[in-house]
Amino acid sequence: MSAGAHDFEALLREALTPVDPPADLAERLEVTLVNLTELAQDELDAWELSAMRDPRNWARPAAAAVVGASAGTALVVLRVRRRHRSRKQQSSNLLELAERTLHDFADEARHILPGG
């Protein structure tokens, strides 16, 4: 094997070594998702229905709806996933775990939805 090939393999090994995420990554991600959801909701609340008659005005509320729905869904998944281990320990079988998980999804969605 040539020296160039060995160096290339060493560089690949070094580049592909696993990196641990920062300890506060989940908290920062949750704060960002909450902020995005709130900003999208504020944007949608600020629009008047009379302005919606003109299709040129649809871009901002449509983008706000997509961002809000995406961030809200990600926030629900993040919060439910965080509690997965404790639900798994509390559940005696797979069906009970699925029921607890669905219940958690519904609860979190109610918390995030406006007026929930």
Secondary structure by P-SEA (a helix, b strand, c coil): ccaaaaaaaaaaaaaacccccccaaaaaaaaaaaaaaaaaaaaaaacccccccccccaaaaaaaaaaaaaaaaaaaaaaaaaaaaaaaaacccaaaaaaaaaaaaaaaaaaacccc
